[in-house]
Amino acid sequence: MIKKGLMVRLTPKPGKEKEVEDFLNSGLAIVMEEPGTITWYAVKIGNSEFGIFDTFEKDEGRKAHLSGKLAEALMAKAPELLSKDPVIEQVDIIASK
């Protein structure tokens, strides 16, 4: 049962929106290799904000994702692409369909 999640908000620097979108699209291949990541969504919130929402059965999957290749790549690219640090929130799933 899916019990854990992550909500991440990304605010691109002006003019870097396309690069952030491209980065997120490239992230799909990375998370496909993570057995503990059940679902992963990259979303566009209006014209100047992006987000990631992912789910996990257990906290171990979430911890592995947070220390995985995509998180590492995001933190490396953040100073170049983002106007502020990513906002990363750990959430508990209370209901899902």
Stockholm file with secondary structure:
# STOCKHOLM 1.0

chainA/1-97         MIKKGLMVRLTPKPGKEKEVEDFLNSGLAIVMEEPGTITWYAVKIGNSEFGIFDTFEKDEGRKAHLSGKLAEALMAKAPELLSKDPVIEQVDIIASK
#=GR chainA/1-97 SS CCCEEEEEEECBCTTCHHHHHHHHHHHHHHHTTCTTEEEEEEEEETTTEEEEEEEESSHHHHHHHHTSHHHHHHHHHHHHHBSSCCEEEEEECCCCC
#=GC SS_cons        CCCEEEEEEECBCTTCHHHHHHHHHHHHHHHTTCTTEEEEEEEEETTTEEEEEEEESSHHHHHHHHTSHHHHHHHHHHHHHBSSCCEEEEEECCCCC
//
